[in-house]
Amino acid sequence: MNLTRLCTYSTRSCLLSTRYLSTSSEYKVKGTAEFFDKQKVLNRPMSPHLTIYKPQLTSILSISHRVSGVGWGVLIYGGTLLTLMPGGFSHYVQLAEQVAPGAGIMIALKATLLLPLTYHTLNGFRHLAWDTGKGFKIAEVYKSGWSTVAVSVLISLLIAIAL
């Protein structure tokens, strides 16, 4: 017995309905195939690519938020794996301190490592503020975006100096 008949005989609604599934490669809207054929002849892409867009603060901050989140996830898992290595995490911290090139460079390196964390955290608060429905006007979005970047740099530098 096939799935369609099982759904028909069932007293409950079927979770997997095959009614709207297409088993052929035909388009449901007339003229769609011709449209895509014309686009292919004109050598146009199926959808706009990133290269045609002018970079904007909003798109750069969105990409940066995702990259910083992934980067910190990788660093956290990497640090966790260091605890499993011979000598443990503190051994590798001591090695890094022995190679330390100087106070100014160390502050710059620490700030560089801290910037993605502070940016990701502050931008997360910015997104939480958006969840309340506030700050969606273009001027407000740009103001909060630049503020997030500036405060992230400042906090990163202050924590790097304090460490």
Protein Blocks (a to p, Z undefined) as FASTA:
>chain_A
ZZklmmmmpmbdcfbdcklpcfbfbdfbghklmmmmmmmmnopafbdcfklpccdfklmm
mmmmmmmmmmmmmmmmmmmmmmmpghijmlmmmmmmmmonbjklmmmmmmmmmmmmmmmm
mmmmmmmmmmnopakafklmmmmmmmmmmmmmmmmmmmmmmZZ
